[in-house]
Each structure stands twice: as C-alpha cells, then as structure tokens.
Amino acid sequence: METYTALRQFADSWALLFLFLFFGAVILWVLRPGSGKTYQDTADIPFRHEDAPAPREGRDQPAANEEART
C-alpha cells in the first residue's frame, strides 16, 4: 500500500500541476498571433475543389474520372 499512497500523492500534487501547465501551454500555442491563417487554411481544405477532386500532376482530367486502384 505504500507505493499506492506515494503515487496517489504525486498525482494529486505535481502531476496535476504539470498537466494544468501543459494544458495552458497548448491553449496559448493555439491562440498565438499569426496562427489564424494556418488554421483557416486547414479548415478550407474540403472546399478547395468544389466541382471535382484535384487533378493529378501533369494530367488534365480530375482524379474522380480514374479508377482508385493502380
């Protein structure tokens, strides 16, 4: 039972503090200045090619007209 008590005390104090600081750092990282463009670009990925999937390089036909297996 001694190990359990030590681990419980550690989790209740230092681990909780560490996880709280880590959570705060992640929130600050996400909300940092200049990150909005990156997230907006990622959010717009599904809407880049509304008519058809992007064509493969060097081809005029959209990828939707090709068989998935090669």
C-alpha positions, -999 to +999 in steps of 0.1 A: +000+000+000+030+023+004+036+026-033-001+033-040-001+061-014+031+077-029+018+076-064-016+090-053+001+119-035+023+126-066-007+125-089-027+148-066+001+174-065+029+176-091+012+156-119-019+178-116+003+209-117+022+196-147-009+187-167-025+221-159+006+239-172+007+217-202-029+225-210-023+262-206+007+260-229-014+242-256-041+269-253-015+296-257+001+278-287-033+276-304-042+312-298-008+327-306-007+356-330-004+346-366-018+311-362-052+320-376-041+318-412-028+283-407-060+271-391-082+288-417-062+272-445-066+238-428-104+244-424-108+253-461-093+220-474-127+203-481-138+233-502-108+238-524-121+219-553-159+221-553-165+206-588-142+176-586-111+164-568-078+180-577-063+166-609-031+147-606+000+165-616+006+165-654-029+155-662-059+175-674-086+150-661-098+152-625-089+123-603-126+113-600-125+100-635-098+075-627-100+042-610-087+042-574-066+011-579-035+014-600 
